[in-house]
Amino acid sequence: MMTRFRAGLAAVAVAGALLVPIAAASDAAAASCARHTTGVCKANSPHPRGATAKCNDDTYSYSAHARGTCSHHRGVKYWYR
């Protein structure tokens, strides 16, 4: 009886371990940068909430549109969406 329980528990653990990478891959695919942007996309990297870009002078931009983003900060270094 205990052997069956352990085997069942092991099967659930293995199945769970196999499903985690699939869920992580789905989240990575959902977070992507806009097609119109130039520069490096870092959509999944840590950044302040609401930031859309990191400027070349290491400040963050929260601009709603790509045009003019980081214009007074030597341009865009990374896009976050």
N, C-alpha and C positions, 0 to 999 in steps of 0.2 A: 504494500500500500504506500509506504513512504517513498519507495523507489519511483513509483508512477507519479507521485506528487512532485518529486524533484525533477523528473524528466519533463513534466508539463511546465514547471516553472522555468527550466532551462530553455525550453522551446519558446516561451513567451519572451524571455530576455533576448534571445537571438533575433526573433522577429522584430522586436522593438529597436534593436541596434541596427538592423537593416533598413528600417523605415526612417530613421533620423537623417541620414544623408539625403534622402529624397526630399524631405521637407526643407532642409537647408538649401538645397539646389533650387527649389521653387521660389524661396524668398530672394535668393540672389538674382534669379531671372526677373522677378518683379521689380526690383530696384535697378533702374537703368537710367542712363543719361539721355537727354533729348538728342534726336538725330542732327539737329541744326547746329549743335555746339562744336566748337573746335577746342583742342586741348585734351588733356587727360581726364577720363571719367573715373571718379572714385566714389561711386554711389554708395558702396557698402562700407566705406571707411568712417571712423568716428568723427563727428563734427557737431557743432552746436545745433540745437533744434531750430529748424526753419532756415538754416543757411543754405543757399543755393550754389554758392561758389566760394573758393578760397582765392584771394588775389595774390599776385606775385610779391607783394610786400607783407604777406602773411596775415592780412586782415581778412575778415569774412564778409561776404555780401549776402544780403537778404532780398535782393531785387526780384521782382515778380516776372520780369522779362529779360531776355538775354542781351538785348541791345543796350549798350552803355554800361554793362556790368563791369565793375572794377576799372572804369575808364580813367579815374584819377589815382589809381593804385598800380600802375604799370601792367594792366591787363589781368586776365584770368589764368591762374595756375592750375586749379582743379575744378571740375564741375561736380556737384553732388546730386543733381537730377537732370 
